[in-house]
Amino acid sequence: MHTDTVSEQTSLHDRPQQEGPANTTSPAREAVNLRLVLELRRRLKSAAEKELAIASDRMRALRGQLRRAESELRLCAQALETRSRQLTEAAKRVQQAQARATQTCGRLSSLEHEHQDLANQLAAAQQDADRLQLSVRSGSAMRNGTLDSFTIAAAALISDLEQAITDQSAVQARGRDLIEESESCAARARSLQKCFDAINHAMTSLRKEVSTTLGSLHP
């Protein structure tokens, strides 16, 4: 019994000595862990501050780029508005040119009919002059002097008529060329008008889109 009591006392006496070193090393380990955690936090904070500084620089650069892009967009909108006004004025001039070309074509067509009537009259007059010349030559009752004068007059009249017919043909050919040119101008004007209308519609839509975009950026 005594031996058991002594062994229990010895066991109880030795137990605190065995647990003592564990209790003394735990705070040291905790301190080390805390220092590691603090160092880690410091490094993380430093890395985070560097990343934030880089991000701030990037954001400043991005804001600058966006401001420049907005300025370019405003300049583009102003240029579109200016070009739209110019194209509208050009379209009006083309429309007026088309109307003038159509009117000119109508006048030239009427003139062409008049030239054709005049050419027919000149052809009939030439035939009359030819018959007159033949009748003068066959008139045996007239004196030679009278016959000669009529022959000369008829020949001069025929020559004048031939020249008139030549001039009339040249004028008529020029009139036809002008009719073709005026019709071509009218067709070109119509094509240009369609092109101007399409461009103006596209530019108007684009200007509205730019205006809406700029308005949404700065409400």
C-alpha positions in Angstrom: 0.0 0.0 0.0 2.7 2.4 0.9 4.6 1.5 -2.2 1.5 2.3 -4.3 1.1 5.6 -2.5 4.7 6.6 -3.1 4.4 5.7 -6.8 1.2 7.8 -7.1 2.9 10.7 -5.4 5.9 10.3 -7.6 3.7 10.1 -10.7 1.8 13.2 -9.6 5.0 15.0 -8.9 6.5 14.1 -12.2 3.4 15.1 -14.3 3.7 18.9 -13.9 7.4 18.7 -14.8 6.5 16.8 -18.0 3.7 19.3 -18.9 5.8 22.3 -18.0 7.9 22.6 -21.2 4.8 22.2 -23.4 3.1 25.1 -21.6 6.2 27.3 -21.9 6.7 26.7 -25.7 3.1 27.3 -26.7 3.2 31.2 -26.2 6.5 31.4 -28.1 5.0 29.4 -30.9 1.9 31.7 -30.9 4.1 34.7 -31.0 6.0 33.4 -33.9 2.7 32.6 -35.7 1.5 36.1 -34.9 4.7 37.6 -36.3 4.3 35.5 -39.4 0.7 36.5 -39.8 1.6 40.2 -39.3 4.4 39.9 -41.9 2.1 38.2 -44.3 -0.5 40.9 -43.7 2.1 43.6 -44.2 3.2 42.0 -47.5 -0.4 41.6 -48.6 -1.1 45.2 -47.8 2.0 46.4 -49.7 1.1 44.3 -52.7 -2.5 45.5 -52.5 -1.3 49.1 -52.3 0.9 48.6 -55.4 -2.0 47.0 -57.3 -4.3 49.8 -56.3 -1.7 52.4 -57.4 -1.3 50.6 -60.8 -5.1 50.3 -61.1 -5.5 54.1 -60.3 -2.9 55.0 -63.0 -4.7 52.7 -65.4 -8.1 54.3 -64.6 -6.7 57.8 -65.0 -5.3 56.7 -68.4 -8.6 55.1 -69.3 -10.6 58.2 -68.3 -8.3 60.3 -70.4 -8.8 58.0 -73.4 -12.6 58.1 -72.8 -12.5 61.9 -72.7 -10.5 62.0 -75.9 -12.9 59.5 -77.5 -15.9 61.6 -76.5 -14.2 64.7 -78.0 -13.5 62.8 -81.2 -17.1 61.7 -81.2 -18.3 65.3 -80.8 -16.1 66.5 -83.6 -17.4 63.6 -85.7 -21.0 64.7 -84.9 -20.2 68.3 -85.8 -18.5 67.2 -89.1 -21.5 65.0 -89.9 -23.9 68.0 -89.3 -21.8 70.2 -91.5 -21.5 67.6 -94.2 -25.2 66.9 -93.9 -26.0 70.6 -94.6 -23.6 70.7 -97.5 -25.1 67.5 -99.0 -28.6 68.9 -98.5 -27.6 72.1 -100.4 -25.9 70.0 -103.1 -29.0 67.8 -103.3 -31.2 70.9 -103.8 -28.8 72.1 -106.6 -29.0 68.7 -108.2 -32.7 68.7 -108.0 -32.8 72.2 -109.6 -30.4 71.0 -112.3 -32.6 68.0 -112.9 -35.6 70.2 -113.3 -33.7 72.5 -115.7 -32.5 69.5 -117.7 -36.0 68.2 -118.0 -37.3 71.6 -119.1 -34.5 72.0 -121.6 -35.2 68.5 -123.0 -38.8 69.5 -123.4 -38.0 72.7 -125.2 -35.5 71.0 -127.4 -38.0 68.3 -128.3 -40.5 71.0 -129.3 -37.7 72.8 -131.3 -37.0 69.4 -132.9 -40.5 69.3 -134.2 -40.2 72.9 -135.5 -36.9 72.0 -137.2 -38.6 69.0 -138.8 -41.4 71.1 -140.1 -39.0 73.7 -141.4 -36.9 71.0 -143.1 -40.1 69.7 -144.8 -40.9 73.2 -145.9 -37.4 73.7 -147.3 -37.6 70.4 -149.1 -40.9 71.4 -150.6 -39.5 74.9 -151.6 -36.5 73.2 -153.2 -38.9 71.0 -155.3 -40.8 74.1 -156.3 -37.6 75.9 -157.2 -36.5 72.9 -159.3 -39.9 72.9 -161.1 -39.6 76.6 -161.6 -36.2 76.2 -163.1 -37.5 73.6 -165.5 -40.5 75.6 -166.5 -38.3 78.6 -167.2 -36.0 76.6 -169.3 -38.9 75.1 -171.3 -40.7 78.4 -171.8 -40.1 79.1 -175.5 -42.3 82.2 -175.6 -40.0 84.2 -173.5 -37.1 86.1 -174.8 -33.6 85.0 -174.3 -32.8 87.8 -171.9 -35.9 87.2 -169.7 -35.2 83.5 -169.8 -31.6 84.0 -168.7 -32.7 86.2 -165.8 -35.2 83.7 -164.6 -32.7 80.9 -164.9 -30.1 82.9 -162.9 -32.7 83.8 -160.3 -34.0 80.2 -160.0 -30.4 78.9 -159.7 -29.7 81.4 -157.0 -32.9 80.5 -155.2 -32.0 76.8 -155.4 -28.5 77.5 -154.1 -29.9 79.5 -151.2 -32.4 76.7 -150.5 -29.7 74.1 -150.5 -27.6 76.2 -148.1 -30.6 76.7 -145.9 -31.3 72.9 -145.9 -27.6 72.2 -145.0 -27.8 74.8 -142.2 -31.1 73.4 -141.0 -29.7 69.9 -141.0 -26.7 71.0 -138.9 -29.0 72.8 -136.5 -31.3 69.9 -136.3 -28.4 67.5 -135.6 -27.1 69.8 -132.9 -30.5 69.9 -131.4 -30.7 66.1 -131.3 -27.3 66.0 -129.6 -28.5 68.6 -127.0 -31.6 66.5 -126.4 -29.5 63.4 -125.8 -27.2 65.4 -123.5 -30.1 66.9 -121.6 -31.7 63.5 -121.1 -28.3 62.1 -119.9 -28.0 65.0 -117.5 -31.5 64.5 -116.2 -30.7 60.8 -115.7 -27.5 61.5 -113.9 -29.3 64.1 -111.7 -31.9 61.5 -110.7 -29.2 59.0 -109.8 -27.3 61.7 -107.8 -30.6 62.7 -106.1 -31.2 59.1 -105.0 -27.6 58.8 -103.7 -27.9 62.1 -101.8 -31.2 61.0 -100.2 -29.6 57.7 -99.1 -26.5 59.4 -97.7 -28.6 62.0 -96.0 -30.8 59.4 -94.4 -27.8 57.4 -93.2 -26.0 60.5 -91.8 -29.2 61.6 -90.0 -29.5 58.2 -88.4 -25.8 58.3 -87.4 -26.1 61.8 -86.0 -29.1 60.8 -83.9 -27.2 57.7 -82.6 -24.1 59.8 -81.7 -26.3 62.4 -80.0 -28.1 59.7 -78.0 -24.8 58.1 -77.0 -23.3 61.4 -75.8 -26.5 62.2 -74.0 -26.4 58.9 -72.2 -22.8 59.5 -71.1 -23.6 62.8 -69.5 -27.3 62.7 -68.5 
